[in-house]
Amino acid sequence: MLRDDVRRVWPELDWIEDQDLREKTTDCWVRAFELSPLTPDDLDQIPFTLKVEGCPVSFLAHKRLVVHVSRDSGRKIEEFMGDALAVDMDVLIAGAILADVGKLLEYEHADAGGTQQSPRGKYLRHPFTGVSLAMECGLPDAVSHIVATHAGEGNMVARTTEAWIIHHADFMTYEPFVKRLEV
């Protein structure tokens, strides 16, 4: 069953304490797979970005890393800043898990093997399709905001604390691949 596969690839779903939010986050991944040519097993095979030729890191490895870095950052912000910079950990974790869900509609298998941008992906980057999926699944606006603003598109609007955390967790594990100083 697809729902079981989503739970298998995303054990971090259990970190979301609010059961309704956890279920809607799971539903969003299920819906994305229903609309995608990709399967849950593909997430360990496809690259996390198509912008790095021969990207050596899988989609799932990168996304799970972003979730872990985001959660750890949220905890440290709470520890050192307390109420001065509140973090909604459930929104943070759900947003991190869903930030790239739209890539399932942006990616497809290439005829010659590998992964390529889909026709839909040429028109709509994953923040847009991801927000559409999140809204269809009834996720709170605070989570859809994270999906919308985690990438460069978010540079045009104000971000919540949770969105800033995920944006930086995502980019600190992406930009070294494209902007690394070779010494």
Protein Blocks (a to p, Z undefined) as FASTA:
>chain_A
ZZlmmmmmmmmlmmpmblmlmmmmmmmmmmmmmmpcbdfklmmmmcfbfkbghiabdfkl
mmmmmmmmmmmmmmmmmmmnmmmlccdfklmmmmmmmmmmmmmmmgccdfkgpjdddfkl
mmmcfklmmmmmmmmnopafklmmmmmmmmmmlmmpccdfklmmmmmmmmmmmmmmmmcc
cZZ
